[in-house]
Amino acid sequence: MKTMQKLAVTSVAICAFAALTGCSGMTQQDKNTAIGAGAGAVGGAVLTGGSAIGTVGGAAVGGVIGNQVGK
């Protein structure tokens, strides 16, 4: 379990760094979509024990939620 938590924390840190460096030309809605997809992917991976389907499903749901925030 500790390995999964370390992997999740590392993944969130990498996603946050990538989001900060790659979002200079994006609209706020695009940024919210990317952040939601990243958070959803990490959440899906943690909840399903690293399952690829859980990770992709979490990213899709998180992306949709992120896209709709602030509309």
N, C-alpha and C positions, 0 to 999 in steps of 0.2 A: 504494500500500500504506500509506503514512503517513496518508493520509486515512481509510482504514478503521480504522486503529489509534486515531486521534484520536476517530473516531465511537464506537468501542467503549468507550473510556475515558470519554467524555462520557456515554454511555448507562448505563454502570455507576454513575457518580457520581449521575446523576439517579435511577436506580432505588434506590440506597442511601438517598438523601435522602428519596424518597417512602416507602420502607419504614419509615424511622425516624419520620417524622411521622404516618403513617397506621396504625400498628400498636398504638396504645395499648390498644385494647379487644380485641385478638385473642389467641387461645390460642397457645401455643408452636408447636403443630402448624400452625396457620394461618400463622404467621410463617415457618416453615420452607418451607411450600408457596409462599408469595409470593416469598421470596428465591430458591428453587430455580427458579421460573418465570422470574424476571428474569435470573438468571445463565444459564439454559438458552437464553433468547431471544438474549442477547448472544452466547453461544457458537455457537448455530446460525447467526446472522447472519454472524459472522466466518468460520466454517468453510465456508459456502456462498457467500460473496462478496456478502452482502446479500439473498439470495433470500428472498422472503416465506414460501415453504413451509419453508425451512430455519429461519427465525426462529420460525414458529409451531410447527414440530416440536420445536425445541429448547426452547421454552417449555413444551410439553406434557410432554416427557420430564423436564425439570428440575423441573416442578411435582410430578410423581409421585414422583420421587426425594426431593424436599424433604418431601413429605407422609409418606413412609415412614421418614425419618430419626428415630430416637429412639422408635420404637414399641415 
